[in-house]
């Protein structure tokens, strides 16, 4: 609405003459300039509208994309945030991202993105690139055989995880079950992306590829499926794979320092070509 004010010359005796018909007409309607001038017989001045600040973007993670039951899968969440950044970034998770809750995303003056829920800071980014690994991928049959040794089948602290939860149905979760690969310090799993994960071009959306790169790193770093939470995630996609394509995902341990574990992951297409890779930092909770 544009506000309109009248510049009225003072009448004799300091009083201002007001047309009653105009008062009634303006009670609920803001007149146009031409009609106002005609009705009042005076010149009107338009006020400039107040500056408009666009609303801060929000992000809501649906319950389907959980890691632990009450928070988002870290890889999926990181992929969504990285897609909003103007350059390659590492996503640092400061608190578990809540589900079904609007999260505010703000860009700081230095280009860093900050994700918050109310007054709580949930995650932030920093400029970072991850180098391509030189890991030789296993064949698809070898990945299937490794998956039979998935420790999550016997014990899983988060069995409904969107990525690696064995209780998720086909077409609902990613069902990536990385197991130890014979003779190599790797875990590996086959992955056949469901059609529901594809964009209009038939290729898997980037955030789902980031998700696929998440949990294999956990099982590489924590071979007995001890609880650890994703602290930081840096990913890169060279080429998006097609839904329904026979892919292989691998993970390997990079370093360990106390409760902090670093792991690498990679995703290969049906021809064994490297399509995406990531580096993750996993943090074990303090013993109580």
Rosetta blueprint (number, residue, H / E / L):
1 X L
2 X L
3 X L
4 X E
5 X E
6 X E
7 X L
8 X L
9 X L
10 X L
11 X L
12 X H
13 X H
14 X H
15 X L
16 X L
17 X L
18 X L
19 X L
20 X H
21 X H
22 X H
23 X H
24 X H
25 X H
26 X H
27 X L
28 X L
29 X L
30 X L
31 X L
32 X L
33 X H
34 X H
35 X H
36 X H
37 X H
38 X H
39 X H
40 X H
41 X L
42 X L
43 X L
44 X E
45 X E
46 X E
47 X L
48 X L
49 X L
50 X L
51 X L
52 X L
53 X L
54 X L
55 X L
56 X L
57 X L
58 X E
59 X E
60 X L
61 X L
62 X L
63 X H
64 X H
65 X H
66 X E
67 X L
68 X L
69 X L
70 X L
71 X E
72 X E
73 X L
74 X H
75 X H
76 X H
77 X H
78 X H
79 X H
80 X H
81 X H
82 X H
83 X H
84 X H
85 X L
86 X L
87 X L
88 X L
89 X E
90 X E
91 X E
92 X E
93 X E
94 X L
95 X L
96 X L
97 X L
98 X E
99 X L
100 X L
101 X L
102 X L
103 X E
104 X E
105 X E
106 X E
107 X E
108 X L
109 X L
110 X L
111 X L
112 X L
113 X E
114 X E
115 X E
116 X E
117 X E
118 X L
119 X L
120 X E
121 X E
122 X E
123 X E
124 X E
125 X E
126 X E
127 X E
128 X L
129 X L
130 X L
131 X L
132 X L
133 X L
134 X L
135 X L
136 X L
137 X L
138 X L
139 X L
140 X H
141 X H
142 X H
143 X H
144 X H
145 X H
146 X H
147 X H
148 X L
149 X L
150 X L
151 X H
152 X H
153 X H
154 X L
155 X L
156 X L
157 X L
158 X L
159 X L
160 X L
161 X L
162 X L
163 X L
164 X L
165 X L
166 X L
167 X L
168 X L
169 X L
170 X E
171 X L
172 X L
173 X E
174 X L
175 X L
176 X L
177 X L
178 X L
179 X E
180 X E
181 X L
182 X L
183 X L
184 X L
185 X L
186 X L
187 X E
188 X E
189 X E
190 X E
191 X E
192 X E
193 X L
194 X L
195 X H
196 X H
197 X H
198 X E
199 X L
200 X L
201 X L
202 X L
203 X E
204 X E
205 X L
206 X H
207 X H
208 X H
209 X H
210 X H
211 X H
212 X H
213 X L
214 X L
215 X H
216 X H
217 X H
218 X H
219 X H
220 X H
221 X H
222 X L
223 X L
224 X L
225 X L
226 X L
227 X L
228 X L
229 X E
230 X E
231 X E
232 X E
233 X E
234 X E
235 X E
236 X E
237 X E
238 X L
239 X L
240 X L
241 X L
242 X E
243 X L
244 X L
245 X L
246 X E
247 X E
248 X E
249 X E
250 X E
251 X E
252 X E
253 X E
254 X E
255 X E
256 X E
257 X E
258 X L
259 X L
260 X E
261 X E
262 X E
263 X E
264 X E
265 X E
266 X E
267 X E
268 X E
269 X L
270 X L
271 X L
272 X L
273 X L
274 X E
275 X E
276 X E
277 X E
278 X E
279 X E
280 X E
281 X E
282 X E
283 X E
284 X L
285 X L
286 X L
287 X L
288 X L
